[in-house]
Structures are given as C-alpha cells and as structure tokens.
Amino acid sequence: MIRTSLLLSSTLVLLSGCASIPEPLRGDFPTSTPAQADGNSQAVRWGGRVIDVLPESGQTCLEVLGMPLDASARPLDLDADIGRFRACKSGFLDPAVFISGREVTITGRVDGDVTRQIGDYSYRMPKVSVDALLLWPERPEIEQIRIHSDPFFGPWWGPAPVVMYPWPLARPHERR
C-alpha cells in the first residue's frame, strides 16, 4: 500500500514538471485575448500560429493567428481563433525559420494597433512589442492507421478482434 502511494505521488510530481511554463514566458498576465485588446500598454502572454513574417529595418514583425494556450503556455492544437495580433521584435527573425503554420508564444506589451487589408476586409489587430518569444518545436505527425476486422472471425464466434496495420496490406480474402 505504501509502495503504491509512493509510486503514484512520484509519478504525479514528475508529470507536473512536464507542464511547467518555460522560464522566459513566466509571469502573471491578464487573460485577455487579442480580440479583446483595447490598445493600451497592458502586459500580455499570447500565442498562436505564424501567418506572415514582415522584416523591417531594425525589427521583424510576425502576424499571428491567436490561439488559446495550454498549461505550459503552448498554443493548443485547435482550430480556435481568438483574434490576430502583430508581434514586433527588434532584430532579424528569419522568414525561413518562422514559416507559416509554426507555433509561437510571446510576452510583451500592447503598443497600439495596426490595420491590414485581408481580401476586401480591413482587419484591425493589436500590435505587441515583444519581450520574449518562443518558437515551439513542430508537433510530430501521427501516422494514419488502417483498422479492419479479421476476416476469419465473425459475429457467431463473439466479438471480432480488431487488427491494426500501419500501412496498407493486401488481405488474403480480397480478389484483384
């Protein structure tokens, strides 16, 4: 009993260490979203997917599709849109690294807003002066798995076992 509770508590401690916020992104920030920003100089921690990289003289701005953050301040891999924002950092950010679709989290201060034409729509978004920026590693793609029932079992033998093949295989009962 003691061994089980010790194992359970040590596992919980180890797992809680996995969900910590990286050092540059730590701090207390309001829970506002880019869509709720009012243009004042509030401190923010926002994240999302890079849409565009705009190098300028002395700074580079990222246009980001805002997404909710998880417990480690990484953007959740959802199709949730909480508004766009423009994150500007002094220096050069290489557009070959900050490609469209990569996930970033930033901390900084809202420094007004900018307007960008998206098709025929004039979109107003907050502009953030970046203090810290974290480019997250790409998420691994999960391989598609084909699932089918074993042809030698059926409802008269009980539940048919499920066989998983990670690649398409020719099944012996299929004719070509």
N, C-alpha and C positions, 0 to 999 in steps of 0.2 A: 504494500500500500504506500509506504513512504517512498519507495523507489519509483513508483508510478507518478506520484505527485511531484517528485523532484524532476523527473523526466519531462513532465508536462510543463512545469514552471520554467525550466531551462529552454524548452522549445519556444514558449511564448516570448521570453526575453530575446532570443535570437531572431525571431520573426519581427518583433517590434523594432529591432535595429535595422531591418531591411526597409522600413517605411519612413526613415527619417529624411528630413529636408536637407539637401546639400548646403554646406556652410555659406556660400555666397548668397543664397536665396533666403536665409533665415531672417526672422523678424516678425513683428506684429504689423499686419496690413489690414486695411478695411476689406470687406467682402464685396466691394463694388465691382461691376463688370464694365468693359469698355462702352457698352451701350448706355450705361447709367452715368458715365463720367460727365462732370459739369464744366470741365475746362480749368478748374483751379489747380493749384500746385499740390495736390494730395499725393501721398506716397502709395504706390501700387505694386502688387506682385501679380502679373498676368502671364498667361502662356497660350500657346496655340500652334497652328501650322503656318509656316512661312508661305506667303503668296508671291511676294516680289522683293527683290533686293535693289535698292536705289543708292548707288555710290555717288557721293557729292564731294566737294573739296573740303577736306578736314573731318568729315563724318560719313557714316553709312547708315541709311535708314532701312529697316525691314518693315514691310507691310505684312501684318499677321492677322490671320483669322482666329479670333479669340475662342478658346475652349475652356470648359471647367477644369480645375486642377485636382489631382488626387492627393492623398495624404503625404506624398513625397514631393509635391509641387510640380509633378509632371502632368502635361495635358492628358486628359482622358481620351482614349481612342474611341471617340464617339462622333456622330455627325451632328453634335450640338454646336450651334453658332451663338455666341454671346456678344457678338459685335466685332468689328475690325478695329485695329489700332496700328499706329505707326510708331515703331521703336527706333530712336536715333542714338547711335553710339559714336563717340569720337574715334577717329582712326578708320582703317580699311577693314571691311569684312568681305571676304572673297565670295563672289556670287557662285563660284564653282563648289564651294563648301555649303553655303547657306542656300541650297537649292529648294525649289518649290516642293512643299509637302513635308519638309523636315520639321520636327517639333522643337520649340524653344520655350524657355521661361525667362522672364526678365523681372528685375526690380528697378524702380526709378520713380520719377515724379512726373505727373501730368504737366505738360508745358504748352497749354493751348490746344488747338485742334487744327486740322487741315482738311481740305475738301479735295476729293478725287472723283473724276468722271469715270463711272463704270457703265459702259454702254451709253445709254441715254440718261442714266440716273446720276445725279450729283450726290455723292456719298460723303458725309461729314464724319470724321473719326478723330479720336483724341491722339495727340502727339505726346510721346513719353521720352524724356531724357533718361537714358539708361545708365544705371549704376552698376548692375551686374547682369550678365547674360549667360545662359547655359544652353548649349546646343545638345540635345539629348541624342544618344546613340539610336540608330534605326532599330525598329522592332523587327524581330525575326518573323519571316512569313511562315505560316503554318501550312504544312503540306496537306493538300486535299486527300482525303481517304475515301475510297470506294467501299461501300458496305452492301453486302448482299447475303442472302441466306444460303446455307449449304444445300445443294440440290438432293442429297441423299437422305435428308430428314424432312419431315412434314408434320402436319397437324396431328396425324394418327400416332406419332412417336412422342408427342409432347412438344414443348416449345422448341422451335428450330434454333440451333445455335447461330450466332452471327459471326461471319468470317470477315476480317478486315484485310484488304490488300492495299498497300500504299501506292501501287501502280496498277495500271490495267493489265489483267492477265486473261488469257483465253480460258474459258471454262469448258471442261470436257463435254458437257451436255449441249453446248451450242454448236450448231452446224454452220458452216461457212458457205 
